[in-house]
């Protein structure tokens, strides 16, 4: 577990790539953040730990609330990643 922590650089800026209006990804500190427009204004998001067998840390599927808009989804993914 200590080796995993050593490989993380929390000083990096989170930079989203792809279509911010449809499907985008950010790689940050050994994590992968994803956000994708699903239907109407609803967005799905997820955070994976790429340095720990790509385990899923959290996603919008775990919440009763709907995440409306890409900016809201990306912001929640970033919040979860930083807390992790």
N, C-alpha and C positions, 0 to 999 in steps of 0.2 A: 504493500500500500504506500509506503514512503517513496518508492521510486515513481509512482504515479504522480504524487504531489510535486516532486522535484521537477517534473517535466512541464508543469503549468506556468504560464507567464500571464499573470493577472493584470499586467500593466498595458497589455495590448488593447487597441481600440476594437470594438465590435463593428465589423464592416459587413453589411448585407450585400449579397450578390444575387443576380437573377432579376426576374421581373417583380418589382415591389408591389405591383398591382395584381399579382396572380400567385406566384410560387417563388419563394426565395430562401436562401440558406446563408448562414454565417458560421464561420469556424473561428473559435475563440478559446484559447487556453486548453486545448485538448478536448473541447466540447463542440458539438455541432448543434446549431439552433436552426429550426425550420419553421416556416410559416407558409400557409397555403390557403387561398380563397376557395371556399367549398360551395356555397350557394347563398343566394340573396346577399346579405352583408356579412354572413357568418364566416369566420376564419378559424382554421385549425392551426395549432402550433405544437412544437415538441422540442425537447432538449435531450440530447444523447451524450454520453461520456465515451468519446472515441479512445481514450486511454485505458478504459476499463471494460473491454469486450463490447463496446457500443451499447451498453445498457441504457435503457430509457430512464431518464431522471424524473421527468414529469411531462405532461401534455394536457392540452385543453380537454381531452377525453375524460380526465379525472375531475372535472368541474361541472356543476349544474348550470353555471352561467354561460352565456354565449359571448364570444369575443367578436365584437362588431368592428370591422375595419382592419386593414393590414397593420397600421401603426400601433393599434392596441395589442394585436397579437404579437408583433415583434417586441414591443415593450414588455409584455408579460414574460416572453421567452428570455429576454435579457435579464429581467428581475430574478427569475428562477436560476439562471446560469450563475449570476453573481452571488446569490445566496448559497449555492452549492459549493 
